[in-house]
Amino acid sequence: MVPTKASLGFEAMAFLLLCAAILPIALGLEVLSLQQTHQPEKALWADWSNWDTKTLRIPAFRISFQADSPPVLAAMPNPQRLLPVNDVLYTVDTDVAGTRARLVVDTGSSDIWAKESVLTSSVESGRAKVRSFQFQGKPRIPYLLLKFGVGSVFGVPITVKDFCVAGICVEDQDLVMGLQIKDVLELNTFDGLLGLAFPRDSQDPFGTPFLRRLQMMQNITLSFALLLGTKKPFMAIGECKELLQGHKHHMLPVHPLEIGLTMWTVSMDLNITDSKNGKPLLSATGFGALDSGSTLLVLPALLYLQLTTHLFRAPARCFMGDTILCMCDTELNDLSFSFGEFTVNFTKEELLLPVAEEVCRINIMAMPPAVRNLPVLILGQTFLRKVYAVFDPWKPAVWLADRRSVKVQEMQKAASGSDFIAPMPAVASDGLMADAPRAAAELAASMRAATGSDTITPKSHVSEETMRKVQAIFDAAMATAEPEATRKGTSRSFDATVAAAALAVAALSAVLAALMARKTQVEDGDYMAL
């Protein structure tokens, strides 16, 4: 599998770091008889630590998180209105380096990406910088390909001076400038995506996702809450106890997958009972991932087959395919999800969505090919519209409450538009990795041993026009590079420090591509070594 023992360590490390974003996980959701019980296997929790002392800003407070800082008080949560898009997506207004941008709220992915139009003026003004670098006297820039269950985004890594959402502003936020966006639904209705899954799921390994920024805070434990639906949906960020106050809530521990914490995955039971006599028809126990970026309930293939077999009382009135269409008067059996003592029941109206006269679509589908081996049930908007959910990255846990509670109604009334405090001066901080140049050089050497090259380029699915945009952005970044500054006795510019880490991204990607090419001989990989 590897050419020499010397390169094994680097290739193995590359494989482990990036498999979360590229490889399916070989597990399965177990379909059980009614008499059986299933206890999820125990797994090691991911190791979360406070790596940085960056500054976070909230309305009426300026909090600098240092190791010896005294305790501070958080402002009350400031719910911000969400904007539904055709019953497909939920978006939130954000401030990206001084530019307003409407981003999709997605708890099923980790990275932030924004369209080129959002970031162009910020790059030109210096409020956003390409993570570029010099290596062996040559300018380099990493290309990133973010892949989703449906669609992909090709772009370059950017760091913006400030990023604000739901009353919270963070400095030096990493994201991806999308230069070529493919197969993304409703693309003309929003400007990008805000990923809120765990950092381990990031496809930009040396960037810092937004959720990681919340986890870095040492004197405040920030969580976020979502309420979806057609009536005043909102998002709020604040301390967990504040987001839960006044709600009768149920805590669901988040379970790591084989590679650690990636999605908001909780233990659950699925049940179907006869709608006429209450007789149990199907029971399944496994894991569900809460994903606000998915419209439907998305099931592993085996469970999807079992569910569709038992859900319809008159299967002949439905047309099976990638999307199941039924006559709208089709009778269904009762479907429910249980999370310990908390149960969510689905009505026929919630599962059947009219798409034409007398014809409805079922809000359930099988895993798409891109993620067909994902070992969880995706709890998309069909589920999340039924609950008020608080996502706590510290325990980690998801807290569910009844969306009809008085407290939820109060938060709905308080939900505002996108009002942000004025940006404050940035606080200088150390580079991402003190030993980034050494690590990058070692990984590049390993890459050359494996591929015979230290450069990579995307394959033909990236257009020449997009590559010209990359080059233009890169040239501008090189022309406006800051003078070198001395930090902890080492003379290097901020761009060079961040860019050295970016080289590691490129090297890791290329090593992984070479490794996977040897193992699977797949012709159409994400990257190609030159």
N, C-alpha and C positions, 0 to 999 in steps of 0.2 A: 504494500500500500504506500509506503514511503521509500524514497531512494536510499537514504542513509539514516543511521541511528541519530546522527547529530541534529537532523531537522525534525525529529519526531516530536519533541517538546513544543516547538512553535506551531507545527501543524495541528497537533492535538489541541493546543490552546485556542487556535483560530477556530477549530471545529466546535469546541464547547461554547465559545463566546457567541458565535453566530448561528448555531443550530436553532435557537429559539425563533429566529426570524425566517429561517429558510426551510428547515426540515419538519415533516410531520412527526408526531410522537406516537410510538407503537403501543397504545393502550386502548381499552375498549370500555364502553358503557355497558354494564351487564344487565340483561333482561332477565328478570327473576320470576319464579312462580310465587303465588301469594303466601305460601308457607315459609319461604326462605327469608333470611335477613342478610344484610350485607354491611359490614363495617369497613369504612375506607382505611386503606393501609396507611400507617404512620409514615411521615417523611420528614426530613430535616427542613427546618425553616430557612429561608434565605437570610443571609447575614446583612442586616441594615445598620449602617453606621453614619455618623455625621462627618462627612469628608471636608466640609468647607465652612467658611464663615461669611458667606455672602449676605447681602442685606435684602430684607423683604420689607415692603411698605404697605400699610393698610390705612384707611381713612382715619385721620386725627392722630395717628401715631407714626413715629419713625423708629424702627427697631433694628438695631445692629446686633446680630447674633454672634457673640464671641463666647469662648469657653468659660470665661469668668463673669459673664453678664449676670446681673441680678434678675429675679423673676419679673416678667412683664405681664400686663393685662392686654388681652386681645379686644379689639372692637367687636361689637355685636355683629352677627352675620348680616350681610347686605344682599338679600335675594335679588337676582337679576333675571328679567324676563327672558324666556327662550322663545324662538320663532320657529314654529313648525313649517316644514316644506312639503306640501302635498302628501301628508301622511307617510312620508318616507324618511325624513331627516329632521333633527332638531338643531338649530343653530343659535349661537350666542354672539353678541357684539363684543369685540375685543379692541384693544389699542395696541398695535404692533409698531413700536418705535415711532409713535406719533401719527400713524395711519390707522384709521378705523377699518376693521376687517371682520366680516361675519364668518365665523368658523363653526364647523360641525362639531357637536359634543359627542365624543366617542370613547366610551369606557372599554372598548375592545382592542385598542391599539395604544401605543405609548408615545409616539412622536408628534410634533407639531409640524405641519407644512402649510405654506401659503403660496398663492399664485404670484407669478413674477410681477404683475401689476401692483400688488400690495407693497412689495419690497424695493422696487426700482428706485424710487425717490429717496428712501432711507439709506440705500447703499451709496447713492450719489452724494448725500449730505454727510455721510460718516456715522449715522446713527445705527447702521447695520453693516457688518463686515463679513466678507467671505472668509471662511476658515481655510486660508491658503498658506503655502509655505515654500521654502527653498530647501532642496535636498541635493547634495553633491553639485551645488552650483546651478541647478536647474529649477525653474519654477514648477510647482506641482499643485494640483487641486484634486480632491477626491470626488468621484461621481457616486451618488447614492441612488439606489432603486428601492423605493418603498412599495412592498407588495401587500395587497389586502385580499380578503375573501373574494371581492369583486373589484377589479380595477388596480391600477398601479400609478405611481408618481415617480418620475425620474427628475433629479435636480441636484443642486449643490448645497452644501451645508453653510448656514448663515448663523451668526450670533448678533442678536439685536440688543440695543442698549437698554430697552425696557419693554416689558410685556405686561399688560393689565387685563384682568377679567374678574367680573363679580366683585369689584371693589378692592381686589388684591393686585399689587404691582410687584414684579420681580425684575431684577437687573441681570443683564448679560444672559438672556435666555437663548438657548440653542434651538434652531429649527431648520427646516429644509425649504429652499426656494424651488417650487415646482416649475420646471421648464417644459416638461412634456407629460401630460396627464391623459391616461387612457382608461376607457371603460368605466368611468366614475359617473354614477347617476346624478341627475339634477345639477350638473356642474355649473350651469349659468346662474344658479340661485345662491351661491355662497363663494367665499374667497379662500377656503382652506379647511384644515381640520385640527382640532385640539384633542390630542391623545391623552387619556387619563388612566390607562392601564399601568401595571407595574413596570419599572425601568428595565427589568430583565427581558421584557418583550420588545425592547427598542431595536430598530434596524439601523440605528446610528450609534454604534457602541461607544464612541468617545464623546458624544454629545450628552447633555444633561437634560433629560425629559422634565416636563413641568411637575409631575408627581414627585420626582426625586428632589426637586427644589423645595417642595413642601416638607419632605422627610428630612431635609438638612437642618431644619430649624431646631435649635437646641432648647429654647425656653418657651416654646409654644408648639402645640400639637394640632396642626390644621388638618381638617377633613373637608369633604365636599358632599353636598346633597343634591339630588335631582328629583324633580316631579315632572313627569311627562304627561301627555294628554292634550286634548283640544282646548280645555278651559284653563287659561292662565298657567302654563308650564313655567318652571323657573329652575335656576341653578343658584346655589349658595355655597360660600366658602367660609369656614370658621372653625372654632374648636368643637370637637365632637359633642361635648356635653351641652353646648349651646344649640347645636343643630337638633339634638334629641329632646331638649327640654319641652315638656308639655305633651309629648307623644307617648303612647303605649307601644313600646318598640320591642323587637325580637332580634337578638344578636346572632349572626351566623358567622362562625370562623371561616376565614379564607384558607383554602387548601392549596399547597404548592403542587405543581405537576412534577414530572421527573426531573426537569431542569431547574426547578425552583419556582418562585412566585412570578407569574406572568400576567394572567388575567384574574378578574375578580370571581374566583371559582369557589362555589359553596356546595355542600352536600345536600342532596334533595331526593325526593321520591316523586314519581309520576304515577298517577292512577287514572284508569278509565273504568267507569261503572255504567251499567245499563240504566238509561234514563227513564225506563218504565218501571222496573222492579228493584233497582238499586243493587243488582247482583254485580260483584266485582268481575271485570273482564281482563284487565291487564294491570300489572304492577311492575315498576322498574325502579331500581335504586342506583344512583351514581352521582355525577357532578354536573352542575350547571354554571355557566359563566355569564354574568350580567353584562350585556353589550348594548349600549345605547345607540351604537352606530349601525345595528342590524334591525331591519324593520320587522322581521318575522321571528317565529320560533324555529330554530334550525337544529335538526336532529342528526346524529350518526345514522348511517344507512340501515343498520340492523334495527335500531329502535324506530326509525321512520317507517320501515316496513310493518313492524308490529303495530304501531299506532294507527296507521292508515287502515289496517285490517280490522281494528276493533272500534274505531271512532265513528264510522259512517253506518247508520242503520239501514240505508238503502244505497249500497255502493254503485248500483247501476245508474244512479242519477248523477254520478260524478265522472269526470274525464281525467284519468291519471296521466301524469307527465312530469316534466321539471316543475311546473306549476299545476296544482290540482284545481280544476274548475268544477263547480257543482251548481245545480239549480238552487236558487236562493232559498227555496222552501224545503231543501234537504234536511232531514232530521238527523241530529247528532246525539251520540251518547255523551255522558258527562265526563269532562276532563278536568283534573285538578293537579296542582303541584303542592307538595308539603315540605316545609322546612322546619323540622321539629314540630313545635306546637302551632306554627304559623302556616295556614293553608290558603292558597289562592285558587278560586274556582273560576272557570271560564264559561261565559255564556255563548250561545250560538251566534249572537250579534257580534261578539268580540272575535270570533274565529272565522266568520264568513264576511268578506268585504265585497260589496257590489262593484262590479267592473263593467257590466252591461245590463240591458233589460233582462231581468229574471236570472242573470248569471252572476255567480259570486266566486271569488278566489278564496281558498283556504289560507289562513295566515300561518301556515306551517310548511316547511320545505326540508329536503335532505341537504346534507353538507355539499357545498359546491366543490368542484374538482380541486381548486387551489388549496383547500383545507379539508379534504375528504377524510383524512385519518385523525382529525382532531378528536380527542377522547371525551368531549364534554357536549352537553346540550347547550346551545346558545340561547340565552334568555334575552331576546331582543325587545323591541318597543311594545310588542303585543303583551308581554309580561310586565314591563316597567310602567306601562300606563295604568297598571292596577295598584301600584304601591307608591309610597314615599320612601326613598332609599337614601341612606347616609353611608358613604364610603370612607372607612377609617383605615388609612395606610399604616398606622402605627401598631395596632394589635397583631395583625391586620384582621379586619372584620367588615361585614356589611350589616347594617341595621335596617330592618324593614318595619314600616308602620302603615297603618290604614290611611289612605290618602283622603278619606272623608272626615278626618279629625278636625276639631276646632282650631288647633294650632296650625295645621296645614293651611286652612282657610285664611288665617291671619297672615301667614307668610305670603300667600298668593296676593293678598291685598297690598302687602308691603313691597312686592316685587316691582323694581323700577326699570327704567331703560338703562342705557349704557353711560352712566355718569362716573367719570374717573377724576381722581385728584390730579393736580398738575404734576408732571414728572419732576423728580428731585435729582440733584447731581448724583452721578454714579459714584460708588465707592470702589477704589482700586482694590484688587484682590490678587492673590498669587495665581500662577498658571495652573492648568488642569493637572499636569503631571510633572513633578520635579525632575524625573528621570526620563521624560518623554523622548529627547533626542537619542539617548542610548537604546531605549526600547525600540524606537522606530528603526534604528540602524540594524539591530539584531534581527528584527522581523523582516526587514528588507533583504538582509543576507540570506535568511531562510527561504524567502520567496524566490530569490535568484537560484538557490540550490534546487528548488522544486520545479521552477518554470523556465529558468534560463533568462529571465527578464525581471526588471524592477519597475515596469510600467504596466498599466492595465487600461483597457478602453472598453466601453460598452459595445455589445454586438449591434447588428444591423437594425434592431428594433428602435434604436434612437436615431432620429433624423439628422441630416447634415445641418439643417437650420438650427436645431436645438444645440448641436455641438458648437456652432458659431456663437450662439448666445453664451454658452459656457465659457468659450475663449474670451469673449468681450468682457464678461464679468470678471474673469480671472485677470485679464490685462489691467482693468481698472483697479483691482485690488492690489496688484503689484506696484502700480504707479503711485498709489496713495499710502503705501506701507509706512507705518510709524517708525521714527528713529528708534534704534535699540536703546533699551533701558536696563539698568543693573538691578537684579532682584536676587537677594540672598547670595551675593557674590558672583552670580553668573550673568554675563552680558548677553542679552538676547531681547528681541522685540516681542511685544505681546502676540503679534501675528505669528512669529516664528514658534513661540511656545505652543500656541493652540494648533498651529499647522503641523508641528511634529507629531502631535497626537493624531491629526488627520492622516498623516502618512501611515501610522499604524493601522488605521481603518482600511486604507487602500491595500496595505500589505496583507492584513488578515483576510480581506475579501479575496485577493488573488490566490493566497495559499489555499483557502477553502475551496475556491473554484478548481484549482489544480487537483486537490485531494479528491473532491467529489467526481471530477472527470475520470480519474483513475479508477475510482471505486465503481461508478455506475455507467461510465461511458455515455453519459447523456450529451447529446449534440447541442442542445439549445440551452446552455446555462445562462446565469445572470451576467457573468463577466467573462472576458476572454483575455488571456495573457498574450502579450505580443512578443 
